[in-house]
Amino acid sequence: SSSWNGKALPDYPEGTPEITILKVIIPPGVELPVHEHPVINAGVVLKGRLTVVTEDGKTLHLKAGDTIVEVVNTWHCGKNEGDEPVEIIVFYAGVQGSPITVKK
């Protein structure tokens, strides 16, 4: 019912449901561009250590085996500050015709 930063998740959007499952690999030392997700999503870290930082300065540190319910409609980025690639599987609960990620 809430994301990792404690904010309540929004209602599901209206429309034809579309579930997207992605495996994201972030090489060591790489920071992803600032982005937001307009849909509810959750993931599990398979390998490595991931740091997630919101624009307002909230930080979450994840390691292999940890799960995350990501922030929705909140600018943030993920970065790999470790020595090995981060691998994470993310599940998005969206609707057809709408993006799951928007870059700033």
C-alpha positions as CSV (number, residue, x, y, z in Angstrom):
1,S,0.0,0.0,0.0
2,S,3.1,2.3,0.1
3,S,6.4,2.8,-1.6
4,W,9.8,2.5,0.1
5,N,9.8,6.2,1.0
6,G,6.5,5.7,2.9
7,K,4.2,7.5,0.5
8,A,0.8,5.9,-0.3
9,L,0.6,4.2,-3.7
10,P,-1.8,5.7,-6.2
11,D,-4.9,4.0,-7.5
12,Y,-4.4,1.8,-10.5
13,P,-5.0,3.7,-13.7
14,E,-8.1,3.0,-15.8
15,G,-7.6,1.2,-19.1
16,T,-6.5,-2.2,-20.4
17,P,-4.0,-3.6,-17.9
18,E,-0.4,-4.2,-19.2
19,I,2.1,-6.0,-17.0
20,T,5.8,-5.4,-18.0
21,I,8.6,-7.4,-16.5
22,L,12.2,-6.2,-17.1
23,K,15.6,-7.3,-16.0
24,V,17.8,-4.3,-15.6
25,I,21.6,-4.5,-15.4
26,I,23.6,-1.5,-14.1
27,P,27.4,-1.8,-14.6
28,P,29.7,-0.8,-11.7
29,G,30.0,3.0,-11.3
30,V,27.0,3.8,-13.5
31,E,24.2,6.2,-12.4
32,L,20.9,6.0,-14.3
33,P,19.3,9.2,-15.5
34,V,16.8,10.9,-13.2
35,H,13.4,9.5,-14.0
36,E,10.0,8.7,-12.6
37,H,7.4,5.9,-12.9
38,P,3.8,6.9,-13.5
39,V,2.7,3.3,-12.6
40,I,3.1,1.1,-9.5
41,N,6.2,-1.2,-9.8
42,A,8.2,-3.5,-7.6
43,G,11.4,-5.4,-7.9
44,V,13.9,-7.7,-6.4
45,V,17.7,-7.3,-6.6
46,L,19.3,-10.5,-7.9
47,K,22.9,-9.4,-7.7
48,G,25.0,-6.5,-6.5
49,R,24.2,-3.4,-4.5
50,L,21.9,-0.7,-5.6
51,T,21.4,2.8,-4.2
52,V,18.2,4.7,-5.0
53,V,18.0,8.4,-4.4
54,T,15.0,10.7,-4.7
55,E,15.3,14.4,-5.7
56,D,14.3,15.4,-2.2
57,G,17.3,13.5,-0.8
58,K,15.8,10.2,0.5
59,T,18.2,7.3,0.0
60,L,17.7,3.6,0.0
61,H,20.5,1.0,-0.1
62,L,19.6,-2.5,-1.5
63,K,21.6,-5.7,-1.8
64,A,21.0,-9.0,-3.5
65,G,17.8,-10.6,-2.1
66,D,16.2,-7.3,-1.1
67,T,12.9,-6.2,-2.6
68,I,11.6,-2.7,-3.4
69,V,8.2,-1.1,-4.0
70,E,9.4,1.9,-6.0
71,V,8.3,5.4,-5.7
72,V,5.5,6.6,-8.1
73,N,5.5,10.0,-9.8
74,T,8.6,10.9,-7.9
75,W,11.9,11.9,-9.6
76,H,14.7,9.6,-8.6
77,C,17.7,7.7,-9.9
78,G,19.5,4.4,-9.2
79,K,23.2,4.0,-9.1
80,N,25.7,1.1,-8.7
81,E,28.4,2.2,-6.3
82,G,29.7,-1.4,-6.0
83,D,32.3,-3.5,-7.9
84,E,30.0,-5.8,-9.7
85,P,27.0,-5.3,-11.9
86,V,23.6,-4.8,-10.3
87,E,20.9,-7.1,-11.6
88,I,17.3,-6.3,-10.7
89,I,14.0,-7.7,-12.0
90,V,11.2,-5.1,-12.0
91,F,7.4,-5.7,-12.4
92,Y,5.3,-2.8,-13.7
93,A,1.5,-2.6,-13.3
94,G,0.6,-0.2,-16.1
95,V,-2.0,0.2,-18.9
96,Q,-1.6,-0.2,-22.6
97,G,-0.5,2.9,-24.4
98,S,1.1,4.6,-21.3
99,P,4.8,4.7,-20.4
100,I,6.2,2.9,-17.5
101,T,9.2,5.3,-17.2
102,V,9.6,9.0,-18.0
103,K,13.1,10.6,-18.1
104,K,13.5,14.1,-16.7
